[in-house]
Amino acid sequence: MKNSTLSITGKQFKLSFNQSKRTVTIWSNGSKYRSQQMDKQEFASAQRDWTGNDWQQFLRTNEYSVIK
């Protein structure tokens, strides 16, 4: 499933959710990131509830890898 969201500052995030691996690929400002595997509850919450501000905060953590 793919979708797009904006943070309150206007930063755009394009998201792709991998159901089988429970990871999220995030595109923002020309960069590509991939989350570490999430537990089922966190993955479901990220798909359903997370806003652009949540994704912006997520990218301030170390729970992802930069994909080239």
Buried (B, 14 or more C-beta within 10 A) or exposed (E): EEEEBBBEEEBEBBBBBBEEEBBBBBBBEEEBBBBEEBEEEBBEEBBEEBEBBBBBEBBEEEEBEEEE
